[in-house]
Amino acid sequence: MTIAEHLQQAEAQLRTGPHPERARRDAETLLLHLIGKQRAWLLAHLDDGFAGCKSIGYSELIARRLRGEPIQYITGEAEFYGLPFRVTSDVLIPRPETEHLVERVLKMLGAPSIPPGCPIHAQSHRAWVGMHERRQSTPRILDIGTGSGAIAVALAHHLPLAQITAIDLSDAALFIARENAARNAVSDRIRFLQGDLLAPIAGEQFEIIASNPPYVAGADRHTLSVEVRDHEPALALFAGDDGLDIYRRLIPAAFASLVPGGFLLLEIGFGQQSAIHDLLSNTAFQNIEFALDLLGIPRVAIATR
C-alpha cells in the first residue's frame, strides 16, 4: 500500500470514531508524527510505498485515536502561547482559553503580549526587557496548580526578570513542568515546589498569583468529551459537586499571600462568574473584573488585594 492508501484507510476508520469531522487531519497528523516529516513532504510523496514496522506503528496510533485518546497525548506535543510543550496523561493539555490569563498578567506588567511566533516578537521583547532592566523590575509571581508548567513557562519567557514560583500537588506533573521549563530555556527562573495549593510557600508574599485550578463539577462529568473524561487527569479537572471546592480554599489563601495592591488571576468555568465574584468579594478582594474569551464567555477573574 502507498502512503495515500494508508491515509485513506485511516481516515475511513477515524470517521467511525468520536470526532469524524477531524478524521483526515488526525490521520495526517499521526502519520507525520510517526515518520518525522512535514506536510509539504507528505504532499510530494503520497505515492511512495509504506509497509513493514512503520505500517504497524501507524495502525497502533490510529487505534489509540479511535479510543478517544487526545492527539496531544499520542504525539506527546502541545503548543501554548507559541511555545512547545511536552504533555502526557499526567497533565492537562494546555488550552487556548488559558492564554487569556497569561495575556492579562503581561498587560499588567507592561510586557508585549505578542506570541513568540510573530515576526515582531523578538524586537518588541528585547526593547521591553531593556527598559525593565533599567528599572530593575522583579515581580514575584506564583502559579498554583502548574500542571505542564504552561502558565509559568510562558510568563518566564516573556518576563526574564520575574521571580516565578510554580506549585503542583502531583510529582508526576512537576516532572513534566520541569522538562518544559528546560525545553524553553527558563529552568533557572522558575522555582518548582510540590504541595497542596499555597502550603509550600507559607509566609511568603507575591505581587501576582495566577491559577488555572480544577473547576469542573463532578455532576458534569458526563457532559465532557471522551478525550477529557477518559484520558485527562481527574485530579486536575474536578472540584466537588459544584466545581468550586478549590476556589473556596484558594481565594482566602491567596489573599493572605499577596502584597497590598497585589493581583489574583483565576481561570474560571462556564457559568461560574457570579459565584466567583461572591467568593472574591467576601474575602475582601477589590476591583473585581472578568476577562472574556473569544466567544464572549467570562474566562479569567481578576481581583486586587
SULQUI-V72732 format. One record per backbone hydrogen bond with DSSP energy under -1.0 kcal/mol. NH is the residue of the N-H (numbers start at 1). CO is the residue of the C=O. E is the energy in kcal/mol with one decimal. If there is no record, write none. Layout:
NH_CO_E, NH_CO_E
This chain:
3_48_-2.3, 4_46_-2.7, 6_2_-2.3, 7_3_-2.5, 8_4_-2.2, 9_5_-2.3, 10_6_-2.7, 11_7_-2.8, 12_8_-2.1, 13_9_-1.9, 14_10_-2.6, 15_11_-1.5, 16_13_-1.7, 17_14_-1.6, 22_19_-1.7, 23_20_-1.6, 26_22_-3.0, 27_23_-2.4, 28_24_-2.3, 29_25_-2.7, 30_26_-2.4, 31_27_-1.7, 32_28_-2.7, 33_29_-2.1, 34_30_-2.0, 35_31_-2.3, 36_32_-1.5, 37_32_-1.3, 42_38_-1.7, 43_39_-2.2, 45_42_-1.4, 48_45_-1.6, 50_1_-2.2, 56_52_-1.9, 57_53_-2.8, 58_54_-2.3, 59_55_-1.9, 60_56_-1.8, 61_57_-1.8, 62_58_-2.4, 63_59_-2.1, 64_60_-1.9, 65_61_-2.0, 66_62_-2.4, 67_63_-1.2, 68_65_-1.8, 69_64_-1.9, 74_70_-1.9, 75_71_-2.7, 76_72_-1.6, 78_85_-2.2, 80_83_-2.4, 83_80_-2.0, 85_78_-2.8, 91_88_-1.9, 98_95_-1.2, 99_96_-1.3, 100_97_-1.2, 102_98_-1.4, 103_99_-2.5, 104_100_-1.9, 105_101_-2.0, 106_102_-2.4, 107_103_-2.4, 108_104_-2.3, 109_105_-1.6, 110_107_-1.0, 111_106_-2.4, 118_115_-2.0, 121_118_-1.8, 124_120_-2.1, 125_121_-3.1, 126_122_-2.5, 127_123_-2.0, 128_124_-2.2, 129_125_-2.6, 130_126_-2.4, 131_127_-1.9, 132_128_-2.3, 133_129_-2.2, 134_130_-1.6, 135_131_-1.4, 136_132_-1.1, 137_132_-1.8, 141_163_-2.6, 142_208_-2.4, 143_165_-3.0, 144_210_-2.4, 145_167_-1.8, 146_167_-2.3, 149_146_-2.5, 153_149_-3.2, 154_150_-2.3, 155_151_-2.4, 156_152_-2.5, 157_153_-2.3, 158_154_-1.6, 159_155_-2.3, 162_159_-1.8, 163_139_-2.8, 164_189_-1.2, 165_141_-2.6, 166_191_-3.1, 167_143_-2.7, 168_193_-1.7, 174_170_-1.9, 175_171_-1.9, 176_172_-1.5, 177_173_-2.6, 178_174_-2.6, 179_175_-1.7, 180_176_-2.3, 181_177_-2.2, 182_178_-2.3, 183_179_-2.6, 184_180_-1.7, 185_182_-1.5, 186_181_-2.9, 189_186_-2.0, 190_187_-1.1, 191_164_-2.7, 193_166_-2.7, 195_168_-1.9, 199_196_-2.3, 201_198_-1.7, 202_199_-1.3, 204_201_-2.5, 206_257_-2.1, 207_140_-1.6, 208_140_-2.0, 209_263_-2.6, 210_142_-3.3, 211_265_-1.8, 216_237_-2.8, 218_240_-2.9, 220_217_-1.9, 221_218_-1.4, 223_220_-1.8, 224_221_-1.5, 229_225_-3.1, 230_226_-2.2, 232_228_-1.2, 236_233_-1.2, 237_234_-1.5, 238_234_-2.2, 239_216_-2.2, 245_239_-1.8, 248_244_-2.2, 250_246_-3.3, 251_247_-2.4, 253_249_-1.3, 254_250_-2.8, 255_251_-2.1, 256_252_-1.7, 259_206_-2.3, 262_259_-2.8, 263_207_-2.6, 264_303_-2.7, 265_209_-2.6, 266_301_-2.4, 267_211_-2.4, 268_299_-2.7, 272_269_-1.7, 276_272_-2.6, 277_273_-2.5, 278_274_-2.1, 279_275_-2.1, 280_276_-2.5, 281_277_-2.7, 282_278_-2.5, 284_281_-1.5, 285_280_-2.4, 286_304_-3.2, 289_302_-2.6, 291_300_-2.9, 293_297_-2.4, 296_293_-2.0, 299_291_-3.3, 300_291_-1.8, 301_266_-3.2, 302_289_-2.9, 303_264_-2.1, 304_286_-3.1, 305_262_-2.8
